[in-house]
Structures are given as C-alpha cells and as structure tokens.
Amino acid sequence: MDTLTVEQNGINAVPEAERRGRPSDLFWPWAGSNLSLFGVAFGVYIVGLGLGVVPAVITGALGYALSFLLVGLVAVGGARSGVPTMTLGRAPFGYQGNKLPTVFSYISNVGWEIVLVTLAAQSGAAILARLAPGLPGTTATAICFAVAAVVVIAVGVYGHAMIMVVQRYLTYAFIVLTVIYMILMMPRLGASLETTAGPGGWVGGIIFAMTLLGLGWVNCGADYSRYLPTSSPPRSVALWTALGGALPPMVLLVFGVLLAGGDPQLAGAAGGDPVGALAGALPTWFLLPYLLTAIGGFLAGAIMDIYSSGLSMLALGVPIRRHYAVLIDGLLMVLGGYYLLFVSSSFLATFQAFLAIVGVVMAAWVAIFLVDMWRLRAGGRAYDERLLRAGAPAVNWPGVLSLVVASAVGLGLITSADQNIANVVGFLMSEDLEKSTFGAANIGVVIALVLAGVLYYLITAVQRPRRTA
C-alpha cells in the first residue's frame, strides 16, 4: 500500500494480496508511541511506592514486559485474521455483545488522544516561553495545539502505511535526542535510595508498572499487525510487539529512578510536570531539540490512538469509511483539548481517574480475548469471518458475563484521588488495603485480568465448542 494513498480498508479482513512486511516492522510503531518523557515520570512514580533503585528497576521492567506481552499476544490475532482488535472481539462476545467493551475501548482511545495532544501543547508552550519570552502564553499554547492536532489527524487519515513510516523515523529521532538529553542530565543521577516497602511493595510495583504501560494498549494490539502476511510466525509477531512497546520505556524508567536517587527535588517536580521540570535543567541551546522530543513523543502515541479509535467506531457498527471516522475522532480530540487547555482547571485529573476505570474493563477484556484465541488455536481452527459479521450470534453470554463480573470486582479494588469517582470505586477495599501499596497500585486491574480469564475458561469448558459453520 502506497504511503501517500489514504487507506481504504476498514474493519474488513485485509486481503492476502495487500499484506506485506515482517514482524520486526512492528517494533517501530510501538517504540515511537512509548518514548515520551512521561517514561521518566513513571520511574519517579514507582520509586514513590517505597522502592530503592534495584527494586524499582526490576519491578518496573517486569511490569512493562508482562503488560506488553499481552499486547503482543493480541497482535498475533491480527496477523492470523487480518482484522482489527475490537472487531476480533466479536468472536468471544458476539456481534452485539462486543459493543460493550468496544464502547470502553473507544472512550479510552479518544480520551488518551485528548490527553496526549493537550500535553503536547502545554509542553510546547512551556518551552517556547524560554525560547521566545515575549510570546504570550495563550498564543504559544494555541500554536502548539493547532500544529499537534493537524499532524495527528493527517497521519491518522492516511492510515496504516503512513503510520508505520512516520513512527519509524520518529523513533530514530527520539533515540538520538533522548541519548543526548540523558548525557546532559547525567550529573544529576544517583543511586542513594533506600527500600522502605516490604514484599508487598515489590508486587505493587509490578502491578503499577503494568497499569502505566501495556494494559493501556491491549485494545490496539491487532490494529498494526493485520497487514502482515498470514504466514508470519506468531512468536515473532508477539516478540517484536513486546520489545517495541517495553524496551524503550525501560531505558526511561531507569533514568527516572536514578534521577530520583540523585536529585529528589527535580524528580518530584518531574513527577507532576515531566516536560516543564526537566526543561528547566537544560541549557538553552538544547531547548529546541528537546521541544521536538517532548512534543513528538506525545504525538506518536496520539497518532496510534486516533487510528485505533476510528477502527473501534466502525466496530460499533457506525456505517462510515475509516478516514471519516478518524476525522470525527479528530473533531472530538480538538474539542476536548480546547476544553482542557482554555476552559477547565480541574477536568484533567477527573478524566484521568475515569480512564483508570476504563483500564479495569480493558484488562478483563484482554483476558477473555486471549483465552478465546487460545481455544481456537488449540482446536485447530482459525477465525471464521462469519463469526465477525452481522449474521453472527448477537451475544456470546459466557464472554459478556465474565467481562461484567470481573470488571465489577476490579472496580471494587481500585482507588481514586478524585472524590466523586472514589465514591463509585473501591467498594470492596478495606481501610488497611486502601492505604497499602496494593491499594496505591490499583490491584483491581490485575484482579480483573485474572478473574475474567478464569471465569471465561471455566464457563466455556462445560459448553460444547462454538460452531463455526
């Protein structure tokens, strides 16, 4: 498919004649989308659980690897079927039943588009304030917001081929600029951190790292592997997806942990405003490259989200072309970003808390999806397209029931700093658990993941295999 041609495939299975590339190509989109400077703040957050340098690095790396392994396994379904992620969900949930998790997936994608473009605009404005002191802050924010929105929408409209190329070159640039940035910041690093948390802190660190990274991408895994040839080795598809998503942010994680050990004051500021705080410690000559690194990292993630949100809209049954769906999502992104930047002073915190709720549902969803995919493979069957069309069973009750029960339990075991949302979640937590590292790490996400998979397996084990003919 030509990079400069708008992608015409929607949620249909990509014809074999249009499939090309190698599993290793998957490294680039996932690496680019996870190289934002938020990765430094993530290291600071994990240290905040009471972990020293070695425990924080080990638990963070394990959490990243485990969560993106799930994304890699979902990507295998894309290469096998040629169908996007949330459309494949029709197999375990039914044509109509699949709309429940797809709504949450859509909200999650659009929400993160808004958050990432907003962060890109705020970051750009903060750095422009140093480069051009006379430029009004509102004007700088508006310029950066407009540029960010146009880039994200344009790449999303062109589609898969454009994304694969753009993300590859963005990753090249990010790697070079990030290495220079880390060299400049080297004198501020140190290892003087003590571990104050017990064994629960280690487990909490792994859970927290999983929720910070890969669990936010499980609903997109197959969207970027569906153009690979059907013959692509499943292990390679999973491996390159996991490496791309987990390895680059691991480097930023280590940097964030060492920054907390060497300069706790700067690390604390970076935890709240990673781009602005870290920019203040840099020489003026590197601010422009740093600006490109900061904004580009956020935009790379937003590009992936807007493409996947368009596919989720189609999976809901909205009868429009894929690129029109992206334009609608782009409009929502612009409206939401405008509200966050120029109207609201507190909505961002509330909205991010809501996204944690979406994360519980997506964790339950991926467990059911992977159990179903494993059962199909164990039975020697492939995805039958008839399971994915309107004529398929309307609701597959084992999948829907498992999703609802596991999500309810998971929501009962997470916490929120937003008082309004806190009144809705955490209803299964004791006061001691809520104050523990498990509570801070939102253990409900992982509980939902495990419970959903076990429930779906047990319920379907006592049923006859689903007919595919």
C-alpha positions as CSV (number, residue, x, y, z in Angstrom):
1,M,0.0,0.0,0.0
2,D,1.4,3.4,-1.0
3,T,2.3,5.6,1.9
4,L,0.7,8.7,0.3
5,T,-2.6,6.9,-0.5
6,V,-5.4,7.0,2.0
7,E,-6.0,3.6,3.4
8,Q,-9.3,2.1,2.1
9,N,-9.6,-0.9,4.3
10,G,-11.9,-0.6,7.3
11,I,-12.6,-3.4,9.7
12,N,-12.8,-6.0,6.9
13,A,-10.1,-8.7,6.7
14,V,-7.1,-7.3,4.8
15,P,-6.8,-9.3,1.5
16,E,-3.7,-11.5,1.4
17,A,-2.6,-9.7,-1.7
18,E,-2.3,-6.5,0.3
19,R,-0.3,-8.0,3.1
20,R,3.4,-7.4,3.4
21,G,6.2,-6.7,5.7
22,R,7.9,-8.6,8.5
23,P,7.1,-9.0,12.2
24,S,10.2,-6.9,13.0
25,D,8.4,-3.9,11.4
26,L,6.1,-3.8,14.5
27,F,9.0,-2.7,16.7
28,W,8.9,0.9,15.3
29,P,5.3,2.0,15.9
30,W,5.3,0.6,19.4
31,A,8.7,2.1,20.2
32,G,7.8,5.5,18.9
33,S,4.5,5.6,20.8
34,N,6.1,4.8,24.2
35,L,9.2,7.0,24.1
36,S,7.6,10.1,25.5
37,L,9.2,11.8,28.5
38,F,6.3,10.5,30.6
39,G,8.5,7.4,30.9
40,V,10.8,9.4,33.2
41,A,7.9,10.4,35.4
42,F,6.9,6.7,35.5
43,G,10.2,5.8,37.1
44,V,9.6,8.5,39.7
45,Y,6.1,7.2,40.4
46,I,7.4,3.6,41.0
47,V,10.1,4.9,43.4
48,G,7.3,6.6,45.3
49,L,6.0,3.2,46.3
50,G,8.9,3.0,48.7
51,L,11.3,1.1,46.4
52,G,15.0,1.6,46.1
53,V,16.9,1.7,42.8
54,V,17.3,-2.0,42.2
55,P,13.7,-3.0,43.3
56,A,12.2,-0.1,41.3
57,V,14.0,-1.0,38.1
58,I,13.3,-4.8,38.5
59,T,9.6,-4.3,39.3
60,G,9.1,-1.7,36.6
61,A,10.8,-3.7,33.9
62,L,8.8,-6.8,34.8
63,G,5.6,-4.9,34.8
64,Y,6.4,-3.4,31.4
65,A,7.4,-6.7,29.9
66,L,4.4,-8.6,31.2
67,S,1.9,-6.0,30.1
68,F,3.3,-5.6,26.6
69,L,3.5,-9.4,26.3
70,L,-0.3,-9.2,26.4
71,V,-0.3,-6.7,23.6
72,G,2.0,-8.9,21.6
73,L,-0.4,-11.9,22.1
74,V,-3.3,-9.8,20.9
75,A,-1.2,-8.8,17.9
76,V,-1.0,-12.5,16.9
77,G,-4.7,-12.4,16.3
78,G,-4.3,-9.5,13.8
79,A,-1.7,-11.3,11.7
80,R,-3.8,-14.5,11.7
81,S,-7.1,-12.9,10.7
82,G,-6.3,-9.5,9.0
83,V,-9.0,-7.9,11.2
84,P,-8.6,-5.1,13.8
85,T,-8.6,-5.7,17.5
86,M,-12.1,-4.7,18.6
87,T,-13.7,-6.4,15.6
88,L,-12.0,-9.7,16.6
89,G,-13.8,-9.2,19.9
90,R,-17.0,-10.2,18.2
91,A,-15.8,-13.8,18.4
92,P,-15.8,-14.1,22.3
93,F,-18.6,-11.6,22.9
94,G,-21.0,-11.9,19.9
95,Y,-21.8,-9.2,17.3
96,Q,-23.9,-7.1,19.6
97,G,-22.3,-8.1,22.9
98,N,-19.0,-6.9,21.6
99,K,-20.3,-3.3,21.6
100,L,-20.0,-3.1,25.4
101,P,-16.2,-3.5,25.5
102,T,-15.8,-1.6,22.3
103,V,-17.5,1.5,23.8
104,F,-14.9,1.5,26.6
105,S,-12.1,1.0,24.1
106,Y,-13.4,3.9,22.0
107,I,-13.6,6.2,25.1
108,S,-10.2,5.1,26.2
109,N,-8.6,5.9,22.8
110,V,-10.3,9.2,22.3
111,G,-9.6,10.1,25.9
112,W,-5.9,9.5,25.5
113,E,-5.8,11.4,22.2
114,I,-7.2,14.4,24.1
115,V,-4.7,14.0,27.0
116,L,-1.7,13.5,24.8
117,V,-2.4,16.4,22.4
118,T,-3.1,18.6,25.4
119,L,0.2,17.6,27.0
120,A,2.0,18.3,23.7
121,A,0.5,21.8,23.5
122,Q,1.3,22.5,27.1
123,S,4.8,21.2,26.8
124,G,5.5,23.2,23.6
125,A,4.2,26.4,25.2
126,A,6.3,26.0,28.3
127,I,9.5,25.6,26.2
128,L,8.5,28.4,23.8
129,A,8.2,30.6,26.8
130,R,12.0,30.3,27.2
131,L,12.8,30.5,23.5
132,A,10.6,33.5,22.9
133,P,9.9,35.3,26.2
134,G,7.8,38.0,24.5
135,L,5.3,35.5,23.1
136,P,2.0,35.4,25.1
137,G,1.4,32.1,26.8
138,T,-2.1,31.7,25.3
139,T,-0.8,32.3,21.8
140,A,2.1,29.8,22.3
141,T,-0.4,27.2,23.6
142,A,-2.8,27.8,20.7
143,I,0.0,27.5,18.1
144,C,1.3,24.2,19.6
145,F,-2.2,22.8,19.9
146,A,-3.1,23.6,16.3
147,V,0.1,22.0,15.0
148,A,-0.3,18.9,17.2
149,A,-3.9,18.4,16.2
150,V,-3.2,18.8,12.4
151,V,-0.3,16.3,12.5
152,V,-2.2,13.7,14.4
153,I,-5.4,13.9,12.3
154,A,-3.5,14.0,9.0
155,V,-1.4,10.9,9.7
156,G,-4.4,9.1,11.1
157,V,-6.4,9.8,7.9
158,Y,-3.7,8.4,5.7
159,G,-3.7,5.3,7.8
160,H,-1.6,2.2,8.4
161,A,1.1,2.6,5.8
162,M,1.8,6.3,6.7
163,I,1.8,5.4,10.5
164,M,4.4,2.7,10.0
165,V,6.7,5.1,8.2
166,V,6.2,8.1,10.4
167,Q,6.6,6.1,13.6
168,R,9.9,4.5,12.3
169,Y,11.5,7.9,11.6
170,L,10.1,9.5,14.8
171,T,11.7,6.6,16.7
172,Y,15.1,7.2,15.0
173,A,14.9,10.9,16.0
174,F,13.7,10.2,19.6
175,I,16.5,7.7,20.2
176,V,19.2,10.2,19.2
177,L,17.7,13.2,21.0
178,T,16.9,11.1,24.1
179,V,20.5,9.9,24.4
180,I,21.9,13.4,24.1
181,Y,19.3,14.6,26.7
182,M,20.4,11.8,29.1
183,I,24.1,12.6,28.7
184,L,23.3,16.2,29.6
185,M,21.4,15.2,32.7
186,M,23.9,12.6,33.8
187,P,25.5,14.7,36.6
188,R,22.1,14.8,38.4
189,L,21.7,11.0,38.6
190,G,22.4,8.9,41.7
191,A,21.6,5.7,43.5
192,S,21.0,6.9,47.0
193,L,17.6,5.4,47.5
194,E,16.5,3.1,50.3
195,T,13.8,0.5,50.1
196,T,11.2,1.1,52.8
197,A,8.4,-1.1,51.4
198,G,8.1,-4.7,52.2
199,P,7.5,-7.6,49.8
200,G,4.1,-6.2,49.0
201,G,5.8,-3.1,47.6
202,W,7.6,-5.3,45.0
203,V,4.3,-6.8,43.9
204,G,2.7,-3.4,43.9
205,G,5.5,-2.0,41.7
206,I,4.9,-4.7,39.1
207,I,1.1,-4.1,39.1
208,F,1.6,-0.4,39.0
209,A,4.0,-0.6,36.0
210,M,1.6,-2.9,34.2
211,T,-1.2,-0.3,34.5
212,L,1.1,2.5,33.5
213,L,2.1,1.0,30.2
214,G,0.9,-2.1,28.3
215,L,-2.6,-2.5,29.7
216,G,-3.5,0.8,28.1
217,W,-2.6,-0.6,24.7
218,V,-4.2,-4.1,24.7
219,N,-7.2,-2.9,22.8
220,C,-5.0,-1.8,19.9
221,G,-2.6,-4.8,19.5
222,A,-4.0,-6.3,16.3
223,D,-4.5,-3.0,14.5
224,Y,-0.9,-2.8,13.4
225,S,-0.2,-6.5,12.8
226,R,-3.2,-7.1,10.5
227,Y,-1.2,-6.2,7.3
228,L,1.4,-8.8,7.9
229,P,1.3,-12.0,5.8
230,T,-0.8,-14.8,7.3
231,S,2.4,-16.9,7.4
232,S,4.1,-14.6,9.8
233,P,5.4,-16.6,12.8
234,P,3.2,-15.9,15.8
235,R,6.1,-15.9,18.2
236,S,7.9,-13.2,16.1
237,V,4.7,-11.1,16.0
238,A,4.3,-11.2,19.8
239,L,8.1,-10.7,20.4
240,W,8.6,-7.7,18.2
241,T,5.4,-6.0,19.5
242,A,6.5,-6.6,23.1
243,L,10.1,-5.5,22.5
244,G,9.0,-2.3,20.8
245,G,6.5,-1.4,23.5
246,A,8.5,-2.3,26.6
247,L,12.2,-1.9,25.8
248,P,12.5,1.9,25.0
249,P,10.4,3.0,28.0
250,M,12.5,0.7,30.2
251,V,15.5,2.9,29.5
252,L,13.5,6.0,30.5
253,L,12.3,4.1,33.6
254,V,15.9,3.5,34.7
255,F,16.7,7.2,34.1
256,G,13.7,8.3,36.2
257,V,14.7,6.0,39.0
258,L,18.3,7.3,39.0
259,L,17.1,10.9,38.8
260,A,15.0,10.3,42.0
261,G,18.2,8.9,43.6
262,G,20.4,11.8,42.6
263,D,18.1,14.8,42.6
264,P,14.9,14.1,44.6
265,Q,13.7,17.7,44.3
266,L,13.9,17.7,40.5
267,A,12.4,14.2,40.4
268,G,9.5,15.3,42.5
269,A,8.8,18.2,40.1
270,A,9.2,15.9,37.1
271,G,6.5,13.6,38.6
272,G,4.0,16.4,38.3
273,D,5.3,18.1,35.2
274,P,7.9,15.9,33.5
275,V,8.4,18.1,30.4
276,G,8.4,21.5,32.1
277,A,10.6,20.5,35.1
278,L,13.2,18.7,33.1
279,A,13.4,21.6,30.6
280,G,14.4,23.9,33.4
281,A,17.5,22.0,34.0
282,L,18.7,22.1,30.3
283,P,21.0,24.5,28.5
284,T,19.3,26.9,26.2
285,W,21.0,25.5,23.0
286,F,19.3,22.1,23.5
287,L,15.8,23.5,24.1
288,L,14.6,23.3,20.5
289,P,15.7,19.6,20.1
290,Y,14.2,19.0,23.5
291,L,10.9,20.6,22.3
292,L,10.8,18.3,19.3
293,T,11.5,15.3,21.5
294,A,8.8,16.2,24.1
295,I,6.1,17.0,21.6
296,G,6.9,14.2,19.2
297,G,6.7,11.6,21.9
298,F,3.2,12.7,22.9
299,L,2.1,12.9,19.2
300,A,3.4,9.4,18.4
301,G,1.1,8.0,21.0
302,A,-1.8,10.1,19.9
303,I,-1.4,9.0,16.3
304,M,-1.7,5.4,17.3
305,D,-4.8,6.2,19.4
306,I,-6.7,8.1,16.7
307,Y,-6.2,5.3,14.2
308,S,-7.4,2.7,16.6
309,S,-10.3,4.8,17.8
310,G,-11.5,5.1,14.2
311,L,-11.5,1.3,13.9
312,S,-13.3,1.0,17.2
313,M,-16.0,3.3,15.9
314,L,-16.5,1.1,12.9
315,A,-16.6,-2.0,15.1
316,L,-19.6,-0.3,16.9
317,G,-21.5,-0.5,13.6
318,V,-21.2,3.1,12.6
319,P,-21.7,3.0,8.7
320,I,-18.9,5.3,7.5
321,R,-15.5,5.0,5.9
322,R,-12.4,4.6,8.1
323,H,-10.9,8.0,7.3
324,Y,-14.2,9.8,8.0
325,A,-14.2,8.1,11.4
326,V,-10.8,9.5,12.0
327,L,-12.0,13.0,11.1
328,I,-14.9,12.7,13.6
329,D,-12.5,11.5,16.3
330,G,-10.2,14.3,15.4
331,L,-13.0,16.8,16.0
332,L,-13.7,15.3,19.4
333,M,-10.0,15.5,20.2
334,V,-9.9,19.2,19.2
335,L,-13.0,20.0,21.3
336,G,-11.7,18.1,24.3
337,G,-8.3,19.6,24.0
338,Y,-9.7,23.1,23.8
339,Y,-11.7,22.5,26.9
340,L,-8.8,21.2,28.9
341,L,-6.4,23.9,27.7
342,F,-8.6,27.0,27.7
343,V,-11.7,26.3,29.9
344,S,-11.2,23.8,32.6
345,S,-8.8,24.0,35.5
346,S,-9.6,20.6,37.1
347,F,-11.1,18.4,34.5
348,L,-7.9,16.6,33.6
349,A,-7.4,15.0,36.9
350,T,-11.0,13.7,36.9
351,F,-10.8,12.5,33.4
352,Q,-7.5,10.6,34.0
353,A,-9.2,8.9,37.0
354,F,-12.1,7.9,34.7
355,L,-9.5,6.3,32.3
356,A,-8.4,4.1,35.2
357,I,-11.9,2.7,35.3
358,V,-11.7,2.0,31.6
359,G,-8.4,0.3,32.3
360,V,-10.1,-2.3,34.5
361,V,-12.6,-3.1,31.8
362,M,-9.9,-3.4,29.2
363,A,-7.8,-5.7,31.4
364,A,-10.9,-8.1,31.8
365,W,-11.5,-7.8,28.0
366,V,-7.9,-8.9,27.0
367,A,-8.0,-11.9,29.3
368,I,-11.2,-13.2,27.7
369,F,-9.9,-12.3,24.2
370,L,-6.7,-14.3,24.8
371,V,-8.4,-17.3,26.3
372,D,-10.8,-17.4,23.3
373,M,-7.9,-17.1,20.8
374,W,-6.0,-19.9,22.6
375,R,-9.1,-22.2,22.5
376,L,-9.5,-21.5,18.7
377,R,-5.8,-22.4,18.1
378,A,-5.9,-25.4,20.4
379,G,-8.9,-26.6,18.4
380,G,-7.0,-26.2,15.2
381,R,-9.4,-23.5,14.0
382,A,-8.9,-20.0,12.6
383,Y,-11.2,-17.0,13.0
384,D,-14.2,-17.7,10.8
385,E,-15.3,-14.4,9.3
386,R,-18.9,-15.4,9.7
387,L,-18.4,-15.0,13.5
388,L,-17.4,-11.4,12.9
389,R,-20.3,-10.3,10.7
390,A,-23.8,-9.1,11.5
391,G,-25.2,-12.6,11.0
392,A,-23.1,-13.9,13.8
393,P,-24.7,-14.8,17.2
394,A,-25.8,-11.5,18.8
395,V,-24.4,-12.2,22.2
396,N,-22.0,-14.8,23.5
397,W,-23.1,-14.8,27.1
398,P,-20.0,-16.5,28.6
399,G,-17.9,-13.7,27.3
400,V,-20.2,-10.9,28.4
401,L,-20.9,-12.4,31.8
402,S,-17.2,-12.9,32.5
403,L,-16.5,-9.3,31.5
404,V,-19.2,-7.8,33.7
405,V,-18.4,-9.8,36.8
406,A,-14.6,-9.3,36.5
407,S,-15.0,-5.6,35.8
408,A,-17.3,-5.2,38.8
409,V,-14.8,-6.9,41.1
410,G,-11.9,-4.9,39.6
411,L,-13.6,-1.6,40.1
412,G,-14.2,-2.5,43.7
413,L,-10.5,-2.9,44.2
414,I,-9.1,0.4,42.7
415,T,-8.8,3.8,44.3
416,S,-9.1,7.4,43.0
417,A,-7.9,10.7,44.2
418,D,-11.0,12.3,42.7
419,Q,-13.6,12.2,45.5
420,N,-16.6,11.9,43.2
421,I,-15.1,8.9,41.4
422,A,-13.8,7.5,44.8
423,N,-17.4,7.2,45.8
424,V,-18.1,4.8,42.9
425,V,-15.0,2.6,43.0
426,G,-13.1,0.9,45.8
427,F,-16.3,-0.6,47.4
428,L,-14.5,-3.9,48.1
429,M,-11.5,-2.5,49.8
430,S,-10.9,-2.4,53.5
431,E,-9.3,0.7,55.0
432,D,-6.0,-1.2,55.5
433,L,-5.9,-2.4,52.0
434,E,-6.7,1.0,50.6
435,K,-3.7,2.5,52.4
436,S,-1.3,-0.3,51.4
437,T,1.0,-0.4,48.4
438,F,-1.5,-2.8,46.8
439,G,-4.2,-0.2,47.0
440,A,-2.0,2.5,45.6
441,A,-1.1,0.3,42.7
442,N,-4.8,-0.3,41.8
443,I,-4.6,-4.1,42.2
444,G,-8.1,-4.3,40.9
445,V,-6.8,-4.0,37.3
446,V,-4.8,-7.3,37.7
447,I,-7.6,-9.0,39.6
448,A,-10.0,-8.2,36.8
449,L,-7.5,-9.6,34.3
450,V,-7.0,-12.9,36.1
451,L,-10.7,-13.4,37.2
452,A,-12.1,-12.7,33.7
453,G,-9.8,-15.2,32.1
454,V,-10.6,-17.9,34.7
455,L,-14.3,-17.3,34.5
456,Y,-14.4,-17.4,30.7
457,Y,-12.4,-20.6,30.6
458,L,-14.5,-22.4,33.2
459,I,-17.8,-21.4,31.7
460,T,-16.8,-22.3,28.1
461,A,-15.2,-25.6,29.3
462,V,-18.6,-27.0,30.2
463,Q,-20.2,-25.9,26.9
464,R,-19.9,-27.5,23.5
465,P,-17.4,-25.8,21.2
466,R,-18.9,-22.8,19.4
467,R,-20.0,-23.7,15.9
468,T,-18.1,-22.1,13.0
469,A,-20.2,-23.4,10.2
